[in-house]
């Protein structure tokens, strides 16, 4: 026996139907308007969203498209860009987007039995495959267990930024229990992976997929680049030429004599770590990049970039939206600051006793650089 839909689901379905009928659009008209590139919206899909007897929950990204379309003074045949809206139309867009997302949140709350917020959905993808791409450890620094011939071979020993990968993997799996979530090394990435949602973890030196995609994403005004004076990491540079670098300080912690390395150990460390000089240095602040953009290979999917100059920055970028202590505040900040959902953000990541401290975006000093296409007029 079919279960009757909840009142919350019926309210959203009725509101979507009313928006269409008020503008005298057929479902076929709306299908054409909402379909962009490869991201097609079938008439049957629209019908399922408007059904009063068995309504389907539309993805949040589609509610944004509804708000864009019906915010216009005259509903166009094709979906406009947010930058095309006038001041009055932008005001209507913001109000309608908030209304539709609130109706959707009411449904989610009814389904889960707990309060929800639109700002908690950064990694709630609703549909599509999700692939985490993480860099590979260079052969020189690998554990013997990474060798496939080793009887105790463990593939994860091939992954660099493993702390960040595990943190993100657990969060994305928990947020998307019904979707397929995979992790891959850059050498394992195929066209099939690139057509879904992508989460890129790690910098350009060891993750060639990130390096390639950063070149493809021309609209992102942030570049990561190697510089001669930083042998073990890549700095960030904004479009205006401003550079963002990590901060090192002279280590003040003495090494006990009984723990001092032998001459042989010192020579080995110096050979492996070219960035060390005669004065011990301590990393006290890294720089992290977090960016959310449309996937250039499939605009109905997204790319999320979690980068850092060093691994602490990568982990800081990931934990910005996975750390229970600050996640809700950071999600709320991003939702209010970047309502279009497309942005780039450089952040300070303090390092205390060797551990990355999760950036709190409500602290203005933690935000080094912010960008969205709406501010560029795109």
Buried (B, 14 or more C-beta within 10 A) or exposed (E): EEEEBBEBBBBBBBBBBEBBEEBEBEBEBBBBBBBBEEBEBEBEBBBBBBBEEEBBBBBBBBBBBBBBBBBBEEBEEEBBEBEBBEEEBBEBBBEBBBBBBEBBBBBBBEEEEEEBBBBBBBBBBBEBBBBBBBBBBEEEEBEEBBBEEEEEEEEEBBBBBBBBBBBBBEBBEEBBEEBEBEBBBBEEBEEEBBBBBBBBBBBBBBBBBBBEBBEEBEEBBBBBEEEEEBEEBBBBBBEEEEEBBBEBEEEEEEEEEEEEEEEEEEEEEEEEEEEBEEEEEBBEBBBBBBBBBBBBBBEBBBBBBBBBBBBBBBBBBBBBBBBEEBBEBBBBBBBEEBBBBBBBBBBBBBBEEEEBBBBBBEEEEBBBBBBBBBEEEE
